[in-house]
Amino acid sequence: MFHMTDFVSSQQGWEDWKGPDHSERRAVLIAALVSCIKNATNKGFAHTMRVSHYDECDQEYMLSEKYGNPYVVLGLGCLGALDVWANKRKISKRNIVCLFEDGDEGQGTLIKIAREEGFNAIPQSKKDVRAFDACDLAAWKARAMIDDAYERLLHFKDPQAGDRIMNTLDQLEDLIKDSRNVAQLTARGLTVRGKSFVNE
């Protein structure tokens, strides 16, 4: 199994990849994995949100009472994007198997709502499905972009951070293959194609 958390923290077999001397090696591997996923994937969807934004919406719309946590909201967002994609191609969502990795808090709620909405939603162990490795990498890239650009505002502190953020964005586009979703991720404070960064 490939866990991005283990990879970036140089644990669970990645100890020899640790440190600045191996940064190029790590970058080459991630680029190769992104390329592999791009070539083997028909379509992908990614959604992310800042916890502070969820908390603000939760106070007004009581999201926690209905959905429990951000995982469920984001999962439903991805399913909504999948539904739009399937409808455009006249594919029944009941014919698409939607696997959800075991262990995430809120998984039961997400699967219950997904099934009520007509999705063929199934819980599955990560050790049995290599596609979860690709999802893990895409989710890590989405979260890293949001953390670096919005939370840490790295592009204001380090001139080269902007290039790293754009590289993450380019890889994310390759992983999810839907530039409209990427535009949604970057709509607050970042101009994607112009490569400019704006702090709201």
C-alpha positions in Angstrom: 0.0 0.0 0.0 1.1 3.5 -0.7 0.3 6.1 2.0 1.3 9.7 1.3 1.5 10.3 5.1 4.2 7.6 5.4 6.0 8.8 2.3 6.3 12.5 3.2 7.2 11.6 6.8 9.8 9.0 5.7 8.2 6.2 7.7 7.0 2.6 7.1 9.7 1.7 4.6 10.5 5.2 3.3 13.3 6.0 5.8 16.0 5.9 3.2 14.2 8.6 1.2 14.4 11.2 4.0 16.2 14.6 3.9 17.2 17.2 1.3 19.6 14.8 -0.4 16.7 12.8 -1.6 14.3 15.6 -2.5 14.9 15.1 -6.3 14.3 11.3 -5.9 11.0 12.0 -4.1 9.9 14.5 -6.8 10.7 12.0 -9.5 8.7 9.2 -7.8 5.6 11.5 -7.3 5.8 12.7 -10.9 5.9 9.1 -12.1 3.0 8.1 -9.9 1.0 11.1 -11.2 1.8 10.1 -14.8 0.7 6.5 -14.1 -2.6 7.6 -12.5 -3.2 10.1 -15.4 -2.7 7.3 -18.0 -4.9 4.8 -16.1 -7.8 7.0 -15.1 -10.7 8.0 -17.2 -12.1 10.7 -14.9 -11.5 12.0 -11.4 -13.0 14.5 -9.0 -11.6 16.2 -6.0 -13.1 18.6 -3.5 -11.5 20.2 -0.4 -12.5 22.9 2.1 -11.0 24.7 5.0 -12.2 23.5 8.3 -12.9 27.2 9.3 -15.2 27.5 6.3 -17.1 24.4 7.3 -17.4 25.6 10.9 -18.8 29.0 9.7 -21.4 27.2 7.5 -22.1 24.7 10.2 -23.1 27.5 12.6 -25.6 28.9 10.1 -26.9 25.8 8.4 -26.4 23.1 11.0 -24.4 20.8 8.7 -23.1 18.6 11.6 -26.7 17.7 12.6 -27.4 16.3 9.2 -24.0 15.2 7.9 -21.8 14.8 10.9 -18.5 16.2 9.6 -16.7 17.7 6.5 -15.8 14.2 5.2 -19.5 13.5 4.4 -20.0 16.9 2.8 -16.9 16.5 0.6 -17.8 13.0 -0.3 -21.3 14.1 -1.4 -19.7 16.9 -3.4 -17.6 14.3 -5.3 -20.6 12.1 -5.8 -22.6 15.1 -7.1 -19.8 15.8 -9.6 -19.8 12.1 -10.6 -23.6 12.3 -11.1 -23.3 15.3 -13.4 -20.5 13.5 -15.4 -22.6 10.3 -15.7 -25.8 12.1 -16.7 -23.9 13.9 -19.5 -22.8 10.5 -20.8 -26.2 8.9 -20.2 -24.7 6.4 -17.7 -26.8 5.3 -14.8 -25.1 6.0 -11.5 -26.4 2.7 -10.3 -24.0 1.0 -12.8 -21.0 2.8 -11.3 -19.4 1.1 -8.2 -18.4 3.7 -5.7 -15.9 2.3 -3.2 -15.3 4.1 0.1 -12.2 3.3 2.1 -12.9 1.8 5.5 -12.0 3.7 8.6 -12.9 7.3 7.9 -15.2 9.0 10.5 -18.6 9.5 8.9 -18.2 6.7 6.3 -21.5 5.1 7.4 -23.4 8.3 7.1 -21.9 9.0 3.6 -22.7 5.5 2.3 -26.2 5.7 3.7 -27.0 9.0 2.0 -25.2 7.9 -1.2 -27.4 4.8 -1.4 -30.5 6.8 -0.7 -29.5 9.0 -3.7 -29.2 5.9 -5.9 -25.4 5.4 -5.8 -23.9 1.9 -5.7 -21.8 2.7 -2.6 -19.7 0.0 -1.0 -17.2 0.2 1.9 -13.8 -1.5 1.1 -10.5 -2.0 2.8 -7.6 0.0 1.4 -5.3 -3.1 1.4 -7.6 -4.7 -1.2 -7.9 -1.8 -3.6 -4.9 -0.2 -5.3 -7.1 2.6 -6.7 -7.2 4.0 -3.1 -3.5 4.7 -3.4 -4.3 7.0 -6.3 -7.1 8.7 -4.3 -4.8 9.1 -1.4 -2.2 10.9 -3.5 -4.9 13.2 -5.2 -6.4 14.0 -1.8 -2.9 14.8 -0.4 -2.1 17.1 -3.3 -5.5 19.0 -3.0 -4.9 19.4 0.8 -1.3 20.5 0.3 -2.3 23.2 -2.2 -5.0 24.6 0.1 -2.6 24.5 3.1 0.3 26.1 1.3 -1.7 28.8 -0.5 -4.5 29.6 1.9 -3.4 28.6 5.4 0.3 29.3 5.4 0.3 31.9 2.5 3.8 30.5 1.6 3.9 32.4 -1.7 4.2 35.7 0.3 7.0 34.4 2.5 9.1 32.4 -0.1 9.3 33.6 -3.7 9.8 30.0 -4.9 6.8 28.7 -3.0 4.5 30.0 -5.7 6.2 27.7 -8.2 5.8 24.8 -5.9 2.1 25.5 -5.4 1.6 25.8 -9.1 3.5 22.5 -9.6 1.1 20.9 -7.1 -1.8 22.4 -9.0 -0.6 21.1 -12.3 -0.2 17.6 -10.8 -3.7 17.9 -9.2 -5.1 18.8 -12.6 -3.5 15.6 -14.1 -4.9 13.5 -11.3 -8.5 14.7 -11.3 -8.7 15.6 -15.0 -11.3 18.3 -14.5 -10.0 21.9 -14.6 -13.4 23.2 -13.5 -13.0 21.4 -10.2 -9.5 22.8 -9.8 -10.9 26.3 -10.5 -13.3 25.7 -7.7 -10.5 24.7 -5.4 -8.6 27.8 -6.2 -11.3 30.3 -6.6 -10.6 32.1 -3.3 -7.4 34.2 -3.5 -5.5 32.5 -6.3 -5.6 33.1 -10.0 -4.8 29.7 -11.6 -3.8 30.2 -15.1 -2.4 33.7 -14.6 -0.2 32.2 -11.9 -0.9 35.2 -9.7 -1.6 35.0 -6.0 -4.0 37.2 -4.2 -4.7 37.4 -0.5 -8.4 38.1 0.3 
